[in-house]
Structure formats: C-alpha cells, structure tokens
Amino acid sequence: MSKAQIILADGTVFEGRAFGHIASASGTVVFHTGMTGYPELLTDPSLAGHILVLTYPLVGNYGVPDRGIDERGISRCLESEKIQVKGLVVFDHSRSFSHWSAGLSLEDWLAEEKVPGIYDVDTRALVQVLREKGPLKGRLVVGGDNWEGGGIAGSKMVENHPIAEVSCKEVITYPGNPGAKKIVLVDCGVRHSILRNLLRSGLTVVRVPWDYDFRHLSYDGIFISNGPGDPRLCRITIEHIRYALEGEKPVTGICMGHLLLGLAAGGKVIPMKNGHRGHNQPVLDTVTGQCIITSQNHGYALEAESLPEGWIPSFTNMNDGTVEGIRHKSGPFFATQFDTAICKKPLTL
C-alpha cells in the first residue's frame, strides 16, 4: 500500500497509508466525532471542499448502503448523489463489511468516486492540533507529491463560494398532496434527508437555487437549507430573505439556513475556532429549560449580542454558550443550527 501524508498549513505532518483513490487532494481539514454515519457525512454537501478526519478509530465495518436514486432524483439513503469531501482521514478502515443493505466497501466506494483516503494516522494527535489552532488548510499527499503549506500566519483556509457548486441549477417542483401547502426550499446544498422528510409530510416543495429571486412566487412558507462555506458570502440570498421577513409568511432554516436568517435579520456571524461536528452536542431549550442532544455539522455561529430587537436565542450550546437557534418574538420566523430530525422528541420552535 502506498505511503501517504496529511500535511497541515502550519507545517505539521502526519504519516499514514493511502486507500481508496490513490491521488493527492487539498481542502480545509476538519474533524467529526460521530461513531457512526460515515456514508451520510461523506455525502453531506455541508462538507464540500473539506478533508474530513473521523475520530472514531475503526470506520467502514458496515459498508456503504443503497446508493440508488428514486424517481424524483433524490438519494434513497445518502445525503446527495456523490461523495462531497475532498479526502478522508481515519485511524483504520475495515476491508470487510457486514450489513444487510450494504453492497460496497468504503475503500471501493472512495476509489469509484475518485476520493483519496489515508489511514494508519494518529488521529488523536491530529485532532489535538486542530482543536488548538482551529481548521487549517491542508493536503493529503500520496507518494512523492510534495506540498508546502506555508507558515502559521497563512494557515487559515480562505473560503471560496462552494454553495454555488452544490446548489441545484434550476427550479425543481415536487408536487404534494391535493390542496397541500406550498413551500419554497432555498437550496444552499440541501441534504437529501431533509428533502425526504419534507416530501413525506405531503407538502408541495419548490426547490430553487441559492441565488434565485423567489419574491415573485406564490408560497405558504420558506425553508432555507444547510450548506457549505461562509454564509457572509451569500449576499444576494440574504437580501431575498430580508424581503421575506417583511411579510407574514413563515420563514425557517436549518444549519446554513439558520445563519442566513440571522444575517438577514441584522445579526452578525463569526467563524468558530472549534466548530461543532458530532452527534452528541448538548443544547439548552431557553423556553422549557430542558437539555436535548443534537447532531451538528458547522463552523460558523451567530453572535447573541448582535441580534436586533425582537429576536431572541431559542437554543444555546451547553458546552460553549454559542447560539443554536433563534426566533422572532412576534413573527413566524425561526431557525436552528442543529439537525432537528435527529432529536428524540418533538420540538416547539
């Protein structure tokens, strides 16, 4: 097996061995603490442009589930039609797999989709570096490919605009039940599990590109999806949402949608030193005082102090106090930073 390295922009190097597609790749290096869910993580558009480090030591033992697409063009099991990450870093991967729905190994899947991986890496030490310094740009290097990442002063990744790459390119309408309410889904890189849940409810969903001017459409509500990158770059989307807030129709969002709603309301978004990427983030419901365990995948947060009059935090993170949800005191406008579909009980938002 070919030798490989993961080289961070501060000069830190971790040795390992290549698997999957044998090639080099660059991206923002981030880590996720979940013990399961690697097929969903790898296909999550929110991680487009990233090299993903998985902290759980053994990955791949249950293979890759059904990768089929249904008649509406939606993945049956995954979060998009393809792997979105630039590369994968693990301590070890299972060459064999066992699950009734699996048809492919993780290694073969990476090779088929031309995504490089590196294993036999000291992921605990790598995560320590990322926790101390924050997300860094890096390169997964195979064989004799050399790369100099620069010094620590230039080590922060400069974000491009990946939302344009993962958003749909044209308006797509999914008819609902007869007489169903119609919602506009602003696609910033929507996870297919969100699409499946919306359509399961019987709603008519009009899925529009991230920069589409939906103001001329007739609708009963707006849903702003998750997505990758820096929300502050989506100026045109923010303007469209700001217009919607002048009306009385419900506006909601999740993950990236939460940040865009906050920006449209007049709040401020900041990058986080240590993003929230895991399945066990404790969140406080500020209304009921109850704690819920949430699944999260984000590297930006709203500043609570920046929220204008009329807006309040509805959820806060119990580890670092960051805002995890907002709502308007009187209008039908609300959003969460976490995946509400993972919660074990209904939430009153």
C-alpha positions as CSV (number, residue, x, y, z in Angstrom):
1,M,0.0,0.0,0.0
2,S,1.3,3.5,-0.9
3,K,2.7,5.7,1.8
4,A,0.8,8.9,2.3
5,Q,0.9,12.0,4.4
6,I,-1.6,14.6,5.7
7,I,0.3,18.0,5.7
8,L,-1.2,21.0,7.5
9,A,-0.5,24.5,6.5
10,D,1.3,25.2,9.8
11,G,3.9,22.6,8.7
12,T,2.6,19.7,10.9
13,V,2.9,16.4,9.1
14,F,1.2,13.1,9.9
15,E,2.3,9.8,8.2
16,G,-0.1,7.1,7.0
17,R,-1.0,4.8,4.2
18,A,-3.2,5.5,1.2
19,F,-6.5,3.8,0.5
20,G,-9.5,4.5,-1.8
21,H,-8.5,6.6,-4.8
22,I,-4.7,6.9,-5.0
23,A,-4.2,10.6,-5.5
24,S,-3.5,13.8,-3.7
25,A,-6.1,16.4,-2.6
26,S,-6.3,19.8,-0.9
27,G,-9.0,21.3,1.4
28,T,-9.9,22.6,4.8
29,V,-9.1,20.0,7.4
30,V,-11.9,19.5,10.0
31,F,-12.8,16.6,12.3
32,H,-16.1,14.8,13.3
33,T,-16.6,12.9,16.5
34,G,-19.5,10.7,15.5
35,M,-19.1,6.9,16.0
36,T,-21.4,6.1,13.0
37,G,-22.9,7.8,10.0
38,Y,-19.9,8.0,7.7
39,P,-21.9,7.4,4.5
40,E,-24.1,10.3,5.3
41,L,-21.2,12.5,6.4
42,L,-19.2,11.8,3.2
43,T,-22.2,12.8,1.0
44,D,-23.3,15.8,3.1
45,P,-23.0,19.0,0.9
46,S,-22.1,20.9,4.0
47,L,-18.7,19.3,3.9
48,A,-18.0,20.1,0.3
49,G,-14.4,21.3,0.0
50,H,-13.2,19.7,3.2
51,I,-10.8,17.0,4.2
52,L,-12.7,15.1,6.9
53,V,-11.0,13.5,9.9
54,L,-13.0,10.9,11.7
55,T,-12.1,10.5,15.4
56,Y,-13.7,7.0,15.9
57,P,-10.8,4.6,15.4
58,L,-12.5,2.0,13.0
59,V,-14.5,3.0,10.0
60,G,-16.2,1.0,7.3
61,N,-17.4,-2.1,9.1
62,Y,-20.9,-1.8,7.8
63,G,-20.0,-0.9,4.3
64,V,-22.0,1.5,2.0
65,P,-25.8,1.4,1.8
66,D,-28.0,1.6,-1.2
67,R,-26.8,4.4,-3.5
68,G,-29.8,4.4,-5.7
69,I,-31.8,7.5,-6.7
70,D,-35.6,7.5,-6.6
71,E,-38.0,8.6,-9.3
72,R,-37.7,12.2,-8.1
73,G,-34.0,12.3,-8.3
74,I,-33.4,12.0,-4.5
75,S,-31.0,9.6,-3.0
76,R,-32.7,6.8,-1.1
77,C,-30.2,6.6,1.8
78,L,-27.5,9.1,1.4
79,E,-27.4,13.0,1.6
80,S,-26.5,13.7,-2.0
81,E,-25.7,11.9,-5.3
82,K,-22.0,11.7,-4.6
83,I,-19.2,12.0,-2.1
84,Q,-18.7,15.7,-1.3
85,V,-15.5,15.7,0.8
86,K,-12.1,16.2,-0.8
87,G,-10.4,13.5,1.2
88,L,-10.9,11.2,4.2
89,V,-8.5,10.7,7.2
90,V,-9.0,7.7,9.6
91,F,-7.0,5.7,12.1
92,D,-8.1,2.4,10.4
93,H,-10.7,1.1,8.0
94,S,-12.4,-2.3,7.7
95,R,-11.6,-4.2,4.5
96,S,-14.7,-6.4,5.1
97,F,-18.2,-5.3,5.9
98,S,-21.4,-6.7,7.1
99,H,-24.8,-5.2,6.8
100,W,-28.0,-6.3,5.1
101,S,-28.3,-3.1,3.0
102,A,-24.6,-2.8,2.1
103,G,-23.3,-3.5,-1.4
104,L,-19.8,-2.0,-1.4
105,S,-16.9,-1.4,0.9
106,L,-15.8,2.0,2.0
107,E,-12.5,1.6,0.2
108,D,-14.1,0.6,-3.1
109,W,-16.6,3.4,-2.8
110,L,-13.8,6.0,-2.4
111,A,-11.9,4.5,-5.3
112,E,-15.0,4.5,-7.5
113,E,-15.8,8.2,-6.8
114,K,-12.1,9.2,-7.1
115,V,-11.8,10.4,-3.5
116,P,-8.5,9.8,-1.7
117,G,-8.2,8.4,1.8
118,I,-5.4,8.0,4.3
119,Y,-5.4,5.6,7.3
120,D,-2.9,4.5,10.0
121,V,-2.9,8.1,11.0
122,D,-2.6,9.2,14.7
123,T,-6.0,10.9,14.5
124,R,-5.9,11.8,18.3
125,A,-2.8,13.9,17.8
126,L,-4.2,15.4,14.6
127,V,-7.4,16.4,16.3
128,Q,-5.4,18.0,19.2
129,V,-3.7,20.2,16.6
130,L,-7.0,21.2,15.0
131,R,-8.5,21.9,18.4
132,E,-5.6,24.2,19.4
133,K,-5.3,26.1,16.1
134,G,-8.8,25.7,14.5
135,P,-9.5,24.5,11.0
136,L,-6.4,24.6,8.8
137,K,-5.9,24.2,5.1
138,G,-4.0,21.0,4.3
139,R,-3.1,18.5,1.6
140,L,-3.4,14.7,1.6
141,V,-0.3,13.7,-0.2
142,V,0.4,10.3,-1.8
143,G,3.8,9.0,-2.8
144,G,6.3,11.6,-4.0
145,D,3.9,14.5,-4.3
146,N,5.3,17.4,-2.3
147,W,3.5,20.4,-0.9
148,E,4.5,23.4,1.2
149,G,1.6,24.8,3.1
150,G,3.2,28.0,4.3
151,G,3.7,29.3,7.8
152,I,1.2,29.6,10.7
153,A,0.5,33.2,9.7
154,G,-1.0,32.0,6.4
155,S,-2.5,28.8,7.8
156,K,-6.2,29.7,7.9
157,M,-8.2,28.5,5.0
158,V,-9.5,31.2,2.7
159,E,-13.1,30.2,1.9
160,N,-14.3,30.1,-1.7
161,H,-18.0,30.1,-2.6
162,P,-18.9,26.3,-2.6
163,I,-22.6,26.8,-2.2
164,A,-22.9,27.6,-5.9
165,E,-21.3,24.2,-6.7
166,V,-23.7,22.1,-4.5
167,S,-27.0,24.0,-5.1
168,C,-29.4,22.9,-7.7
169,K,-29.1,24.7,-11.0
170,E,-32.7,25.2,-11.9
171,V,-36.1,25.3,-10.2
172,I,-37.5,21.9,-9.3
173,T,-41.1,21.3,-8.2
174,Y,-42.1,18.3,-6.1
175,P,-45.9,18.1,-6.1
176,G,-47.5,17.3,-2.8
177,N,-50.9,16.0,-1.8
178,P,-54.0,17.7,-3.3
179,G,-54.5,21.1,-1.7
180,A,-51.2,20.9,0.1
181,K,-49.3,23.9,1.3
182,K,-46.5,25.1,-0.9
183,I,-43.1,25.9,0.5
184,V,-40.0,27.4,-1.2
185,L,-36.9,25.5,-0.4
186,V,-33.8,27.7,-0.9
187,D,-31.2,25.1,-1.8
188,C,-27.8,26.0,-0.4
189,G,-26.7,22.4,-0.6
190,V,-29.7,20.7,0.9
191,R,-29.3,17.2,2.4
192,H,-31.5,14.7,0.8
193,S,-32.8,13.5,4.2
194,I,-34.3,17.0,4.6
195,L,-35.9,16.6,1.1
196,R,-37.2,13.2,2.0
197,N,-38.8,14.5,5.3
198,L,-40.4,17.5,3.6
199,L,-41.9,15.4,0.9
200,R,-43.0,12.7,3.4
201,S,-45.2,15.4,5.0
202,G,-47.2,15.8,1.8
203,L,-46.1,19.4,1.1
204,T,-45.6,20.8,-2.3
205,V,-41.9,21.8,-2.4
206,V,-40.5,24.3,-4.9
207,R,-36.7,23.8,-4.7
208,V,-34.8,26.9,-6.0
209,P,-31.1,27.7,-6.5
210,W,-29.4,29.5,-3.7
211,D,-29.4,32.9,-5.5
212,Y,-32.8,32.6,-7.1
213,D,-35.2,35.5,-6.7
214,F,-38.2,33.8,-5.2
215,R,-40.1,37.1,-4.4
216,H,-42.4,36.7,-7.4
217,L,-43.5,33.2,-6.4
218,S,-46.7,32.3,-4.5
219,Y,-45.9,30.3,-1.4
220,D,-47.1,29.5,2.1
221,G,-43.6,29.4,3.7
222,I,-39.9,29.4,3.1
223,F,-37.3,26.8,4.2
224,I,-33.6,27.7,3.9
225,S,-31.4,24.6,3.8
226,N,-28.0,23.6,5.1
227,G,-24.9,24.2,3.0
228,P,-21.1,24.7,3.0
229,G,-18.8,27.7,3.4
230,D,-19.1,31.2,4.7
231,P,-22.7,32.5,4.9
232,R,-21.5,36.1,4.7
233,L,-20.7,35.5,1.0
234,C,-24.3,34.8,0.2
235,R,-25.3,38.5,-0.1
236,I,-28.0,38.1,-2.7
237,T,-29.6,35.2,-0.7
238,I,-29.6,37.4,2.4
239,E,-31.3,40.2,0.5
240,H,-34.1,37.8,-0.7
241,I,-34.6,36.5,2.9
242,R,-34.7,40.1,4.2
243,Y,-37.5,40.8,1.8
244,A,-39.4,37.7,3.0
245,L,-39.1,38.9,6.7
246,E,-41.2,42.0,5.7
247,G,-44.2,39.7,5.1
248,E,-46.2,37.4,7.3
249,K,-45.4,34.0,5.8
250,P,-43.3,31.7,7.9
251,V,-39.6,31.6,7.3
252,T,-37.4,28.9,8.8
253,G,-34.0,27.4,8.2
254,I,-31.5,24.8,9.4
255,C,-27.7,25.0,9.7
256,M,-26.6,27.4,7.0
257,G,-30.3,28.5,6.8
258,H,-30.1,29.5,10.5
259,L,-27.1,31.6,9.8
260,L,-28.6,33.3,6.7
261,L,-31.8,34.1,8.6
262,G,-29.7,35.6,11.4
263,L,-27.8,37.8,8.9
264,A,-31.0,38.8,7.1
265,A,-32.4,39.9,10.5
266,G,-29.4,42.1,11.1
267,G,-27.2,39.8,13.2
268,K,-23.5,39.0,12.9
269,V,-21.9,35.7,12.0
270,I,-18.4,34.8,13.1
271,P,-16.1,31.8,12.3
272,M,-15.6,29.3,15.2
273,K,-12.2,28.2,16.4
274,N,-13.7,24.7,17.0
275,G,-16.8,24.0,15.0
276,H,-19.5,21.7,16.2
277,R,-19.2,18.4,14.2
278,G,-20.6,15.4,16.0
279,H,-23.8,13.6,17.1
280,N,-23.8,14.5,20.8
281,Q,-23.8,18.3,21.2
282,P,-25.9,19.3,24.3
283,V,-28.3,22.2,23.6
284,L,-30.4,24.1,26.1
285,D,-34.0,25.0,25.1
286,T,-34.3,28.5,26.5
287,V,-38.1,28.3,26.7
288,T,-38.5,25.0,28.6
289,G,-35.1,24.8,30.3
290,Q,-34.6,21.3,29.0
291,C,-31.4,19.9,27.5
292,I,-31.5,18.0,24.2
293,I,-28.7,16.1,22.5
294,T,-28.3,17.2,18.9
295,S,-26.4,16.3,15.7
296,Q,-24.4,19.2,14.3
297,N,-22.0,20.0,11.5
298,H,-21.0,23.7,11.3
299,G,-18.0,26.0,11.7
300,Y,-19.8,29.4,12.0
301,A,-22.0,30.8,14.7
302,L,-24.4,33.8,15.3
303,E,-23.3,36.3,17.9
304,A,-26.1,36.5,20.5
305,E,-25.3,40.2,21.3
306,S,-25.7,41.1,17.6
307,L,-29.3,40.0,17.4
308,P,-31.6,43.0,16.9
309,E,-34.6,43.9,19.0
310,G,-37.4,41.4,18.6
311,W,-35.1,38.4,18.1
312,I,-34.0,36.1,20.8
313,P,-31.9,32.9,21.1
314,S,-34.2,29.9,21.3
315,F,-31.4,27.4,21.9
316,T,-27.9,27.7,23.2
317,N,-25.0,25.2,23.3
318,M,-24.3,24.0,26.8
319,N,-20.5,23.4,26.0
320,D,-19.6,26.9,24.8
321,G,-22.7,29.0,25.1
322,T,-23.0,29.7,21.3
323,V,-26.4,30.4,19.7
324,E,-28.0,27.2,18.3
325,G,-31.4,28.6,17.4
326,I,-33.2,31.9,17.0
327,R,-36.8,33.0,16.8
328,H,-38.7,36.3,16.4
329,K,-40.8,37.3,19.4
330,S,-43.9,38.0,17.3
331,G,-43.4,37.0,13.7
332,P,-43.4,33.4,12.3
333,F,-39.6,33.4,11.8
334,F,-37.3,30.8,13.5
335,A,-34.4,28.5,12.8
336,T,-32.0,26.0,14.4
337,Q,-28.3,25.4,13.9
338,F,-28.7,21.7,14.5
339,D,-30.5,18.8,12.8
340,T,-34.0,18.7,14.3
341,A,-34.7,15.4,12.5
342,I,-32.2,13.6,14.9
343,C,-33.9,14.8,18.1
344,K,-35.6,12.1,20.1
345,K,-38.7,14.2,20.8
346,P,-40.8,16.9,19.0
347,L,-39.5,20.5,19.4
348,T,-41.7,23.5,19.8
349,L,-39.9,26.1,17.8
